[in-house]
Amino acid sequence: MNARSRHLARGTALAGVLALGLAACGSGDDGGSGGGDAAPVDTAAVLEKGGEITVWAWEPTLEQVVTDFEKKYPNVTVNLENVGTGNDQYTALQNAISAGDGVPDVAQVEYYAVPQFAISEALTNLGPLGADDLDGTFSTGPWSSVHSGDGVYGLPMDSGPMALFYNEDVFEKYGVDVPTTWDEYLEAARTIHEKDPKAYIANDIGDAGFTTSMIWQAGGHPYQVDGTDVTIDFAGDQGTQKFADVWQQLIDEDLLAPVGSWSDEWYQGLGNGTIATLTIGAWMPANLESGVPQGKGKWRVAEMPQWEAGQHATSENGGSSLTVPAASTNAELAYAFVDYATNGDGVQARLDGGAFPATTADLESDEFRSAESEYFGGQKINEVLADSAANVVEGWQYLPFQVYANSIFNDTVGQAYVSGTTLTDGLAKWQEQSATYGNGQGFTVNK
Amino acid sequence: MFVGPFMLVFALVFLAPIAYSLYLSVFRTQMVGGTTFVGLENYAQAFADPQFWEGLGRVSLFLLVQVPIMLGIALLVALAIDSGRLYGKSFFRISIFMPYAVPAVVAALMWGFMYGTRFGLVGNINDAFGVSLPNPLSPDLVLASIGNIVTWEFVGYNMLIFYSALRVVPHSLYEAAEIDGAGQWRVISAIKLPAIRGALVIATIFSIIGSFQLFNEPSILQSLAPNAITTSYTPNLYAYSLSFSGQQYNYSATVAIIMGLITMVIAYVVQLRGMRKEA
């Protein structure tokens, strides 16, 4: 869901440079305390006492959560505001923080952006407030994503363990087996495109989130972050090489539909069988149901293809956490709400709304796993997706300035899709420009 | 005393933003390390920034190719309508002006869909005639495609400037020319064009500023062709990306100021040259 809305927003984000003068505030003194002496929140007492908090989020299922929450705790008022999706919201948040005014008490932050806010001390460390006791509550991928240094800077709201979504009709029509390894995937791509030149195994015009997730699954660690010391190394990273090898062949042989995700053409392609698979996060089913109604009964889910046969490695793609900005004046109540939405009764309300959980209890519950999806021809898709959540490769790190790095992905790596540049060259350029930015922001990158 | 309120509004609305941008441009805010005064370092960085110069080169090329085409078409249409030989001239006038009334964002979206090689107009033509037109959104062609959109949008606007200038030329001049035996071409080159020189210069200056500020069209098309239109495709788009994706407000303000100065200088030179001969 997050990725979808993020891409939509990118196209419509249109403020002139004139807004620039208003956008920044030069003062920049930071009031973040980081919260050192806090004791675990006595949520019951805090909720009884009540108060008012403001929540910035674009996740649609939170509306129901807020309604239920206010009903259950009548003394609490929650103002749910959608100030933009993804990057738009981060910009607003960053501005509010540097202005020291209008900062929300709770903010939705995607996993890849958590380090960026944590390192600039913009978020409250939720550990002392009670998050330290939540080890094991959330699946490992999202749980490690909200950690930065020794702190816990958010509670996982949803997760996006990757899986292979495929259009079974296409595979049956051309007599192709569903690929279990990336080599088989490449073969399948060739066969499908050969039998119908209008059909492709997938679409891709260069997507930073997808690329990093693929490298993650291949066991790569191109980003190493230790405080403000950052290393970016694509050239010497084995996982990156594995990905680049296979993907370069797909690009060279024109086996990927040149269609951007979340575009009209994309939805049409998913519906009419010209885009046969999607390797994407577990939050996708709800989007397929609403965006591709003509695909009903045709789509299935399988484990993500593997880099080596017999393995069961996956990675995370998208997903967000709920955080408490350091400038919140009501951090305890904010934490109580975050806890309710991510770990309390809020979870069920969100699952009913089509979200994919990050909580291990739900991922392992029979009720959740055995639910049959009508859209997927009665397949128990949650079994596949929940297994994927358990198989996420550990140890991945995002850059503490991943938001910016992702924004220049198409300037650099994207060129491999439209010109003679190779993926490896593109990645090298991405590395170089990301490093320049990082050094300019006061990090020590590749030094 | 009457000037007081004007000066106040002037200072608030015009001078304050410029002063604030100047103020921003001499600082640097880092994620690690906070805000420091850096003097002219941002300017030095911009002058050595290949992305900035590439963007500037791109809009300059755009200016040199697109603006003459657009103004040429606008002038032709204005002369045709003014000649009185065109049937239904108010129909032509309004339909050529119409695109200007379409918001630039909508126009760019509309053209973006038409440029689509799969489901767009280009795709339909390919299917219907069995041809394979080059993709207008590929890196090599996308600047021309943007030029096409901008031309479509602004021909009518410029035509109206020229046409209104032509309308105020006294008819006695045409009659005198006719008596002297001048043909239509002679009338155009000896009377009409010199008479609207001022309008030509104004339209050119507007177009120069418009080209240097190119933003809406590439920004909209970027979502359709992210690999062809980079985040530093035009200087304006670059300033926008720096500010909104990179939180580099200071550097962004610097780029905006440099771009403003360059635009001013070029517009001023054109004005000087254009007006000098008139006297």
Interface residues (C-beta under 8 A of the other chain):
Chain A: H7 R10 G11 A13 L14 A15 G16 V17 L18 L20 G21 A23 A24 G26 S27 G28 D29 D30 N87 T91 Q94 S98 Q116 I119 S120 I205 G206 T228 V259 G260 S263 D264 E265 Q268 P400 F401 V403 Y404 S407 I408 N410 D411 G414 Q415 Y417 V418 S419 Y437 G440 Q441 G442 F443
Chain B: P17 Y20 S21 Y23 L24 F27 T29 Q30 M31 V32 G33 G34 T35 V105 G116 R118 F119 S138 P139 F215 N216 S219 I220 Q222 S223 L224 P226 N227 A228 T230 T231 S232 N236 A239 Y240 S241 S243 F244 S245 G246 Q247 Q248 Y249 N250 S252 A253 A256
